[in-house]
């Protein structure tokens, strides 16, 4: 029987995912404190590959992985041709529009928006029919309004502490984000039974109100 390969975003999502998988059935005992990128459970024929979050949809779309686990933020920012199967309910945060506390938007002035997520920001303002100039940054976007290079930012917010510590506040919450299970379209057909074993497993975990969230 072929292995089912799962591409998982490195970091927090990988840690939570493997902890959940190991709770009842699967065994990836060599994961902890390892620098390996590939982990296999020979009994269940499951293989996990750890990749950067932005690369998960690519690995899945092109068939290097049958399914993937990655944040909704990554899916919104990419146009990967994959199936989104399940909201896994962990890794929760949100996209938000934020600015300095004393910022006032003057009507008729085009907003300058700093963000790591230009597609998400563009789609958000297009839906509001509001013209903006989007400034793509790779570092801490909270600095952009402080430095005067943007009016507002679009960023991922979990607790809001970083915003507060830098004198910013949320203007509007854009959408909620959590880890999602995605599938390669071919694998979804030819490995559907195995894929839905994983889907059912995660659904049972959610129904049990797992405290690992």
C-alpha positions in Angstrom: 0.0 0.0 0.0 1.3 3.5 -0.9 2.1 5.9 1.8 -0.2 8.9 2.3 2.1 11.9 2.3 1.1 15.0 4.3 2.8 18.3 3.9 2.7 20.3 7.2 3.7 23.9 7.8 6.7 24.1 10.0 6.5 25.6 13.5 3.4 25.9 15.6 1.0 24.1 13.2 3.4 21.2 12.8 3.8 20.9 16.6 0.1 20.9 17.2 -0.6 18.6 14.3 1.8 15.9 15.3 0.7 16.1 18.9 -2.9 15.4 17.7 -1.9 12.6 15.4 0.1 10.9 18.1 -2.7 11.1 20.7 -4.4 7.8 19.8 -3.2 6.1 16.6 -0.1 7.4 14.9 3.6 7.3 16.0 6.2 9.9 15.0 8.4 9.4 18.1 11.5 10.8 16.3 9.8 14.2 15.7 10.7 15.8 19.0 14.0 17.7 19.0 14.8 16.4 15.5 16.0 18.4 12.5 14.6 15.8 10.1 12.1 17.0 7.5 10.5 13.6 6.8 8.8 11.4 9.3 7.1 8.0 8.7 4.7 5.8 10.5 5.3 2.4 8.9 2.2 0.8 10.6 -0.3 3.3 9.3 1.6 4.1 6.1 1.6 7.8 6.8 4.5 10.1 5.8 4.8 13.7 7.0 7.1 16.2 5.3 7.8 19.5 7.0 7.9 22.6 4.7 7.6 26.3 4.9 4.0 27.4 5.2 4.0 29.2 1.8 5.2 26.0 0.2 2.5 23.7 1.5 0.0 24.4 -1.2 2.6 24.0 -3.9 3.7 20.6 -2.6 0.1 19.5 -2.6 -0.9 21.0 -5.9 2.0 19.4 -7.7 1.5 16.0 -6.1 4.6 15.8 -3.9 2.1 15.5 -1.0 -1.4 14.0 -1.1 -2.8 16.4 1.5 -1.5 19.3 3.5 -2.1 21.2 6.7 -1.5 25.0 6.6 -3.1 28.2 7.8 -6.0 29.8 6.0 -3.9 33.0 5.6 -1.5 31.1 3.3 -4.4 29.8 1.2 -6.0 33.3 0.9 -2.7 34.7 -0.3 -2.1 32.0 -3.0 -4.1 30.8 -5.9 -3.2 27.1 -5.6 -5.4 24.6 -7.4 -6.2 22.3 -4.4 -9.3 21.2 -2.5 -9.9 22.7 0.9 -11.5 19.9 2.9 -11.6 20.8 6.6 -11.2 23.6 9.1 -9.1 21.9 11.7 -10.0 24.5 14.4 -6.5 25.2 15.7 -3.8 27.8 15.0 -6.5 30.4 15.4 -5.9 34.1 14.7 -7.4 36.7 12.4 -6.6 39.2 9.7 -7.1 42.8 10.8 -6.9 46.3 9.5 -5.0 48.5 12.0 -3.6 52.0 12.4 -2.0 54.4 14.9 -4.6 55.4 17.5 -4.7 59.0 16.4 -5.1 58.2 12.7 -8.0 59.9 10.8 -8.7 58.9 7.2 -9.5 62.0 5.1 -12.1 61.4 2.5 -10.8 61.4 -1.0 -7.3 60.5 0.0 -6.0 57.2 -1.2 -4.9 55.0 1.7 -1.4 53.6 1.7 -1.5 50.1 3.2 1.6 48.2 4.4 1.3 44.4 4.6 2.9 41.0 4.1 -0.2 39.9 2.4 -0.8 42.1 -0.7 -3.5 39.8 -2.2 -5.5 39.6 1.0 -5.3 43.4 1.4 -6.1 44.1 -2.3 -9.2 41.8 -2.2 -10.4 43.4 1.1 -10.3 46.9 -0.3 -11.6 45.9 -3.7 -14.7 44.5 -2.0 -15.1 47.9 -0.3 -14.6 49.7 -3.7 -11.9 51.7 -2.0 -8.7 52.6 -4.0 -5.5 52.0 -2.1 -1.8 51.9 -2.6 -0.4 48.6 -1.3 3.1 48.5 0.1 4.5 44.9 0.3 6.8 44.5 3.3 8.6 41.4 4.6 9.4 42.5 8.1 7.5 43.9 11.0 4.6 45.8 9.4 3.7 47.5 12.7 6.7 49.8 12.1 5.3 51.2 8.8 2.7 53.7 10.2 5.2 54.7 12.9 7.9 55.5 10.3 5.3 57.3 8.2 5.4 55.1 5.1 1.9 53.8 5.4 -1.5 55.0 6.8 -2.7 51.6 7.9 -1.6 47.9 8.0 -3.2 44.6 7.2 -1.7 41.9 9.3 -2.3 38.7 11.2 -3.4 39.4 14.8 -3.5 36.8 17.6 -3.7 38.6 20.9 -3.2 42.2 19.8 -0.4 42.7 22.2 2.2 43.7 19.6 -0.2 46.3 18.1 -0.8 47.8 21.5 2.8 47.9 22.4 3.5 49.8 19.2 0.7 52.3 19.6 -1.6 50.7 17.1 -5.2 49.6 17.3 -7.6 47.5 15.2 -9.9 49.4 13.0 -11.7 46.4 11.6 -11.4 42.6 11.7 -11.2 41.2 8.2 -11.6 37.4 8.7 -10.8 34.6 11.0 -7.9 32.2 10.3 -7.1 28.7 11.4 -5.3 25.6 10.2 -6.9 23.9 7.1 -6.7 20.5 5.6 -6.2 20.6 1.8 -5.9 17.9 -0.8 -4.3 17.3 -4.2 -7.2 16.8 -6.7 -5.9 13.6 -8.1 -5.0 12.1 -4.7 -8.5 13.0 -3.5 -9.9 10.6 -6.1 -7.4 7.7 -5.9 -6.7 7.8 -2.2 -10.1 9.0 -1.0 -10.5 6.2 1.6 -7.1 7.0 3.2 -7.7 10.7 3.1 -11.1 10.4 4.8 -9.5 8.2 7.5 -7.4 11.3 8.4 -10.4 13.6 8.0 -12.5 11.5 10.3 -9.6 11.2 12.8 -9.4 15.0 13.1 -13.2 15.4 13.3 -13.2 13.0 16.2 -10.4 15.0 17.9 -12.5 18.2 17.5 -15.6 16.5 18.9 -13.6 15.4 21.9 -12.8 19.1 22.7 -9.1 18.4 22.6 -7.3 20.9 24.9 -4.3 21.0 22.5 -5.8 24.0 20.6 
